[in-house]
């Protein structure tokens, strides 16, 4: 069983709901790590990391907390198993496509080329998809 870190930022609670469902699916293998506490040393403690951030502004990652944390980890992502998730309320998910491409360029093993996204509040289907993602990550 893989040791899974779930690192996220949430403004409205939608991405937090997704993170909690991923943790539920991963069970004992999961640890939720606030983005302010994640650094390269902590990243090394986990086999898999699921990063979650909603689309902000013009479909980009949140700029004051999440983006600086993530940018600081990019040199440590080569070969790391990574999954991405988040919510959005406008646009078409371009922030996730850009983020997936960025992670691949960092040399990470990306769980899914599309990431896991939901529009607005995660409904029952989105929550079930998050639980499945967690279970899949724990066994990856």
N, C-alpha and C positions, 0 to 999 in steps of 0.2 A: 504494500500500500504506500502510495506517495504522500509525502508531507506537503500540504497545500497551504499557501498564504493567500489570503483574499485581502487585497489592498484597494481601497476605494475612497472617493470623495462624493458627497451628495449634498445638494442644496435643498431639494424639496422632499427628499425621502424616497424617491423612486429608485435611484441607484442603490440606496441602502437596503431597500426591500429585496432587490435582486441579489445583493451580496449575502444577505441573511438566508435567502433560499439556496444559493450556491453552497453556503456553509452547511446548511441542513442536509443537502444532498451528499456532501463529502463526509459528513459525520465526524468521527473522532480524528480524521486525518486533517481537518481544517482548523486554521487559526485566522481570525480576522485581525488584521494589522492596520491601525490608522495610518493614513498616508504620511502624517507628520513623523511617525516612528520608523518608517521604512528607509533603510540605507543599504549600501552595498554589502556590509557585513551581515546584516539581518537577512538580506536576500539569499546569501549563501547558506542559510540554515534550512532552506526549503527546496524540495525537488521540483515543485510546480508553483507558479504564481499566477493568480487571476487578478488583473488590474481592472478596476471599474471607474468610469468617469462619464458624466452626462455631457451632451453637446452644450457648449456655451457660446455666446456671442455669434460670430459668423461660422458656426460649426467648427469649434476648436475645443481643446481640452481646457479645463478650468485653469486660469493663469496664475493665481496667487499662491496656491498650495500644491495642487496636483502636478501641474506642468513642471515646476522646479524640481519636485521630488523625482518625477519620471525622467526628466533630462539628466539628473544626477546619477541615475541607475543605468543609463543606456550603454555605458562602457562595460557593464557587468552582465549584459543580457545575452552575449554570444553563447550559444549552445543551451541556454536556459529554456525550459518548457514554460510557455506563456499562453494564457487565454485572456481575451479582452471582452468587456461587457459594459453596457451603459444604456441610458435612456435619452430620449430626445423629444422635443415638442414641436419642432418645425424642421424644415429642410427634408432631405431624403437619406440621411445617414452618411453623408460625405465625410464627417469627422471620423467615423469608424473605419471607413475605407482607407483614409489617409493614415490613421493610427496603425492599422494592420500592416500597411506598406512600410511604415517607419520601423515597426518591430522586426519585420523580416529583414530590413536593411541592417538592423543591429545584430543580425545573426541568430536571433532566437528561433526556437522551434515553436511555431504558432499552431495552437490547437485547431483553429478554424480560420480560414482566409477571410471570413465575413465578420467574425466576432459575434457576440450575442447582444442584440439591441431590442428595445421595446419602445413603443411610442406612448409617452405619458406614463400613467400609473400601470405597473405590471398587473395584467389580468390573470385569471387562473391558468390560462395556457402559457403565458410568459413565466409565471412562477414555476410551473411544472418543468419548463425548458431549463430554467435556472437550476432546479434540483437535479435534473438529469446531467447538466453540465458539471455540477459538483461531484456527482457519483463517477462520471467519466474521468474527471481530473484526478480523483483519489486513486483510480486504477490505471492511470497513464504512466 
